[in-house]
Amino acid sequence: MPTARPPTDQVHRQLILALRGHMRRKKWSINQLADFSGLGRGYLSDVMNAKKSPTVRTLVKLADALETEVSELFERPASLTKIDR
């Protein structure tokens, strides 16, 4: 039986949390992410506010700028993962 996929808005929310986490670790503003990724600040702002969904090419640029893998941008942040006891 196939596993259920999370709703699109949940995936986008996870992406935003991951981007913010990586930016926080690097102490980057959205302007710095824009500079290092080659993307526009306004576009990144729209992505971060869930007004636009990034393309695969954009995700690669973001991951490269943040020195991470695209797949890590979709992983649930450890601080939000529920630990079963």
Secondary structure, DSSP 4 states (H G I P E B T S, - for coil): -PPPPPPHHHHHHHHHHHHHHHHHHHT--HHHHHHHHT--HHHHHHHHTTSS---HHHHHHHHHHTTS-GGGGGSPPGGGPPPP-
